[in-house]
């Protein structure tokens, strides 16, 4: 069993989708993103278009390299998007952590994800519930059952980047210590499939308000890794998805 002191993984995902898979390389780990945004025709500032985000993120290490722990995400979203967390029912992380998502208003649940991860040599499959936390917060409530049961929020912080010439929003995700090592075993996420937004009671929780002149919504993801020898690395990749301007 490999031992590790340091942060570990949880989950998650909120981002603009890709038309086709895209791969970013670190010296030891590749990241593949394959997802979709629907619809891809933009709304307008007066009539935002709610969207549903679905897809999968996968991580693959070079042969002979122990899969790393993912310790943090920073996701930057281009202008033309809109986050409406402050508009809908919300639930605090404290409430969710005490009694689970069932203690939250049903209409605060905005999506879900399922993961595949290594717990030493065993496979564990974390389940995640996306809980709206208001104008600036999202709780990615994560449940692990192997090698031991752990339930907790992975906090996400949403910041609107007013005045930034390129990016409209930043989503920061940091893994809490309780998910760093479970029962003495580090957890290395290999795959996460997600669906966010598009709820009948919150159709524009995530929305679009414009399509840039180049007909592309851009995004950038920065990921931090921790390896079993204590070394760290990070990767950064950027891409875009084709969009259509709002109908006149």
LINQUILIN-V961363 format. One record per backbone hydrogen bond with DSSP energy under -1.0 kcal/mol. NH is the residue of the N-H (numbers start at 0). CO is the residue of the C=O. Records with the same first field share a line. If there is no record, write none. Layout:
BEGIN
NH: CO / CO
END
This chain:
BEGIN
21: 32
23: 30
25: 28
29: 59
30: 23
31: 57
32: 21
33: 55
35: 53
37: 51
41: 243
43: 46
48: 207
50: 205
51: 37
52: 195
53: 35
54: 193
55: 33
56: 191
57: 31
58: 189
59: 29
61: 27
64: 61
68: 225
70: 223
72: 172
73: 221
74: 170
75: 219
76: 168
77: 217
78: 165
81: 206
83: 204
86: 83
90: 131
95: 91
96: 92
97: 93
98: 94
99: 95
102: 99
103: 100
107: 104
108: 105
109: 129
111: 194
112: 127
113: 192
114: 125
115: 190
116: 123
117: 187
118: 121
121: 118
123: 116
126: 142
127: 112
128: 140
129: 110
130: 138
131: 107
132: 136
137: 155
138: 130
139: 153
140: 128 / 138
141: 151
142: 126
143: 149
149: 143
151: 141
153: 139
155: 137
156: 171
157: 135
158: 169
160: 167
161: 159
163: 160
167: 76
168: 76
169: 158
170: 74
171: 156
172: 72
173: 154
174: 70
178: 175
179: 176
181: 184
184: 181
187: 117
189: 115
190: 115
191: 56
192: 113
193: 54
194: 111
195: 52
196: 109
201: 198
204: 201
206: 81
207: 48
208: 79
209: 79
214: 211
216: 240
218: 238
219: 75
220: 236
221: 73
222: 234
223: 71
224: 232
225: 68
226: 230
229: 226
232: 224
234: 222
236: 220
238: 218
240: 216
242: 214
243: 39
END
